[in-house]
């Protein structure tokens, strides 16, 4: 009941509600844009989708988060954050509209990807700015804890809802990709205008606390990442957990590209049917992620984090060949659930290991490195899958490679847990 009371108090704060509304609209737009980009690359009738095209789309969606992430904080601590939210979302409104126009004009793929990349790059500043501004719109530490619990969860749900809306609109017809991206553009505009409800100076930063020179701030960030890597070299426990997570994330990414190709060319006679199957697969995998959140605390308590990672990888090693070699929707859906559970279970366990075995002074830098590994592994998996997959997505070789990688991770974690 205390949590309900605290939540009610929080929602009475006008500035918190405004910042939350900016987040919800922005992340809903992200969900729409990302699904629109993915479905345009994979399911447009006029495009002959290839694994290489899927790999390019994943790079556009994920690499800006990793490459810009460690440096966004430096700029967000120098610019007025309310203006970042206002002009960042306004810029994305224009860039998304331009991306929609490029689809209509049938421009070369590289130009389309460059435009889409610019939209996702700005996203890193907006989300980081919202997080950095949160302490400025609550009254005390207890409210901040509740705000940190509510806001990211609500944002994730908004992104999911936006993605679902994009899927629903896309199913209405094969030539609505530009319209879906324009829908994302409209939501970005709404988020930008909502930021006007807050005063320009409300969200900080305090000018008196700025590092005097931008160049020195950027250099200190780079030096901090190097120091974080040196800190990791002295600690085998987080290195092993991060290595396991990177490999398992790689496996999940490779299998996702395979499923995309199967949905497009092997499991359905029309692009609409293939898109519907992809939507179902994403929902089933998401259910596995949710199940991991429920099961992992109990499993880690019984097996320890490395024991649970070994189980998650072992499930992949057994089920990938047992279910995947059928190349049929039913078995693949079952595998999607289990692999979603295993991937998220490994991530939760890795988060716990890193948080508990890394010095607090280095924790932020280590998580920045973690973020880079997490997303680069996914993009790398798509690139490898692009080299190995045939046009219809059926590759026993890829399944074999992924199975071996899962087995190696499981064996390594069992061995490490015994030392």
N, C-alpha and C positions, 0 to 999 in steps of 0.2 A: 504493500500500500504506500510505503514511503516513496517508491519509485514513481508511482502514478501521481502522487502529490507533487514531487519534484518536476515531473514532466509538465504538469499543468502550470506550475510557476514559470517554467522555461518558456512555454508557448505564449505567456502573457507579455513577454518582452518584445516590444515592437521591432527593435533592430535585429534581434535574433530571428524573428519570423521573416523579416526581409531578406536576411542573408540565407536562410534556409530555402526561401522561395527561389532565390538566384541559383542555388545549388540544384534544386529539383528540376527547374526548367533547363538548366545547362546540361545536366546529366541525361535528362530525357532526350534532349537534342543529340547528345553523343550517341545514345542507343539507336536513335533513328538513323543517324549518319553512318555509323559503323555497319549496321545491317544493310543499309542501302548500298554502301560501297561493296560489301561482300556479295550481295545478291546480283549486283550489276556485273561484277567480275565473273561470277560463276554461272549465273542463270539467265543472262540475256540471250535471247534466241539468235541475235545477229552475231554473237561472239562465240568463237570456238575455244572454249575454256581449256586451259592447260594447267598442269601443276605449277609451271613457272609463273603464270599469271596470278595464281593463288598465293604463291610465295611473295610476289611483289606487293600484293594487297596486304598481307600480314606485316611486311616490312613497313609499309606506310602507316598502318594502324599502331604498331608497337614500338618501333625504333625511336621515334621522337621522345617517348616517355623515358626511355633509358638514357639516351645520349644527352638530353637537356636537363634531366631530373636533378643531378647534383648541383647545377649552376642556377636553377630558377630561384632558389632561396636568396641568393646574393642580390638579384635584381628586385625581388619582391620586398627586400628590406631597404630598398632605396626609392622605389616608386610608391605613390599613394595607392593602397590596395583597392580602394573603392574605384579608382580610375582604371585599374587593371581589369576589374570585373566589368566595368562599363564599356571601355574601349576594346578589351579583349573579345567580349562576346559580340560587339558591333563588328569588329574585324572578321570574326568567324561567320557572321551573317552574310557579309559581302563575299567572302571566299567560298562559302557553301553555295551561294547563288551562282557564282562564277563556275563552280564545278558542275552544277546542273546545266548551265549553258554549254559547257564543253561536251557534255553527253549528247545534247541535242544536235550540236554541230559536228559530231563524229570526228573529233580531233584525234591525232596520234595518241597512243596509250601513255607515252612518257609525259605528255603535257597534262593529261588527266591525273596521273599519279602525282605530279608535282603540285597541282592544285589541292588534291586531297591531303597530301602530306602537310601542306601549310595549315590546313584546318586542324589536324590532329596535333601539330606542334604547338599551336597557341593554347590548346586544351591544357597542356601541362601547367602553364602559368595560371590559368583560371582556377583549376582545382587546388593547386598549391596556395594560391592567394586566398581562397575561401577557408582553407584549413588554418592558415596563418592568422586570419582575421577573427577567428572564432572567439578567442579570449577577450576581444574588445566589445563583444555584444552580450556578455553574461556578467553577473555581479560578483560571483565568488567561485572558489575552486570546486565546490560540490556541484554547482550548476554546470561547470565546465566538463566534469566527468560525465554527467548526463548528456550534455550536448555532443561530446565526442562519441557517445554510444548511439545517439539518435541520428545525427546528421549523416554519417557515412552509410549507415544501413538504409536510411530513407533515400539517399542518393543512388545506391545500388538498385533499389526497387524501382526508382524512377527510370534508370537506364534500361532495366529489364522491360518495363512497361513501354518505353520508347521503342525498343527493339521489337517487341510484340506488335506494336502499332505498325511499324515498318513492314514486318512480315505480312500482316493482314492487308495492308494497302497493296503490297507487291503481288499478292495472290489475286487481286482484282483484275490484273491484266499484265501482259508481257512487256509493255512499252511505257511503264510508269516510273522508271528509275529516276528521271529528272524531277518528277513531281515529288517523289519521296524525299529527295535531297532538299527540295524547296521547303518541304515541311520542316526538316531539320533547321533550315535557315530561319524560318519563322519563329521557331522555338528559341533559337539563339537571340533573335531580336527581342523577344519577350523577356528573356533573362537579362539582357543589357538594359532594357527600360526599367526593370524591377530594381536594378542597382541604384537608380536615381532616387529611390525612397530613402536612401541613406546619405548623410552629409559627407562631403568629399574627404574630410579629415577624420571621420569616425573610425575607420578601420586601421589607421596608422600607416606607416611606422612613425615613431617619434623622431623628428629630424635631428635632435641633439644626440642620438645614439648611433648615427650612421658611421660606418667605417669611412674615413675621409676620401679615399680614392678607389674608384671602381676597379681599376687594374689590380690593385693590391688585394681587393676582396676576391676577385676571380682567381688570382694566383694562390691565395691562402686556401681556397676551396680545393684546387688541384693538389696542393701539398697535403691537405687533409686526407684526400682519397689515397694518396701514396702511403701516408702514415697508417691508414686503415688496412691496406694490404700487408704492410710490415707486421702489424698487430696480428693479422690472421695467420701469417707464416709461423708464428710462435704458438699457435693453438690448433692442435689436430682435430679436436672435437667439432668445432663449428665448420672447419674446412671439409670434414667428411660429410657432415649433414648437408652443406651447401653443394657439394659434389653430387650427392645422391639426388637432391632436388633438381639440379640442373639436368641430369640424365633422364630422370622421370618426366620432367617437363618436355624434354626433347622427344621422348617416346610419344607423349600425349599429342604434341604438335604434329608429328609425322602421321599418326593415325587419324587425326582430324582432317588433314589434307586428303588422305585416302577416302574417308567417308564423304567428303565434299565431292570428289570425283565419282564415287559410286552413286550418290544421290543424283548427280547431273546426268550420268550416261548409262548406268546399269540397272538402277532400281525403279525407274519410272519412264513412261513413254512420252510424257510432256514435261516441260520445265516447271509448270505449276505443281504437278505431282511431286517432282523432285524437291522443289522448295518446301512443300509441306512435310516431306519426309525429313529434310534437314531440320526444320523447326521442331519436329517431334524428337529427333536425336539430341538437339541442344537442350530441350526440356528434360529429357531423361538423364543426360549427363549432369545437368544442373541439380536434379534430384539427388544424384550421387554426391555432389558437393555438399548439399544440405545434410545428407546422411552422415558425411564425414564430420561435420561440425557437432553432431549429436554423439557419434560413436568414439571419436578420437580421444576425448578426455578420459573416458573409461579405459580404452585400449592402452593409452600411454601409462595410466596408473598401474595396469597389470603387466605390461610388457616392457615399459620404458620407451622413450622416443625412438631409439634405434631398432628395438624389437618390432615396434609398430611399422616403421619404415620398411623393415625386412618383409613383414607380412603384406604390406601394400604392393611392394615390388614383386613378391612371390605370386600374389593374385594375378598380376599382369602377365608374369611368365607362364602361368598355367592357362589363363583364359584367352589370351591373345591367339594362340594357335588353336585352342579347343573351339572357340566361337568364330574367330575371324576367318579361318580357312573355308568356311561355308560361303563367304561373300554374299550372305543373305540378310535382309533387313532385320528379321527377328533376332537371330543370334548377335548381330552387331549392336542392336539396342540393349541387349543384356550386357554386352561387353562395355558399352558406353556408360552404363550406370556404375559398373564395378570400377572402371578406370577413372571415372569422375571421383568416386569415393577414394580410390587409392591416391590419385594425384593431390586432391585437397588434403587428405589425411597426412601425406608426406609434407605438404607445405605447412600445415599447422604444427607438426612435430619439429620441422626445421626452424620455424619461427621461435618455438620454445627453446630449442637448443641454443640458437644464436643469442636470444635474450638472456639466457642464464649463464652462458659461458664466455661472453664478451664483456670487457670492462665498460662501464656506463659512459665513460668519456669518449669511447670509440663507437658506441652503438649506432648512432645516426649514420656515420660514415660506412659502417659495415652493411647496414640495411640499404644504403644507396648502391653499394657494390652488388648486394643481393638482387636488387631490382634490375640492374643491368644484366646479370646472369640469367634471371628468370625470363626476361623478354627476348634476349639474344638467343637463348636456347630454343625458344619457340620459333623464331624466324629462321634460325639455322636448320631446324627440323624441316621446315617447309622447303628450304632450299635443297636439302638432301632428298626429300620426297620428290621434288621436281625432277631430279636426275634419275630416280629409280622407278617412278610410276609410269605405266602405260596409259594411254588415253582413257581407258574405261575404269581405271583405278584398281584393277585386280593385280596385286603383286604379292606372290608368296615370298619373294626375296625380302621385301620390306617387312612383312610380318615376321620373317625369320630373324632379321637384324634386331627388330624391336624386342622380340622374345629373348634373345641373347642378352641384350642390354638390361632388361628387367631382371633376368636371372643373375647377372653379374652384380647388380646393385643389392639384391637380396642376400647373396652369398657374402658380399663385403660387409653389409650391416650386421649379419649374424656373427661374422668373425670379429668385427670391432666390438660388438656387445659382449663377447667372451673375454676381452682383454681388460 
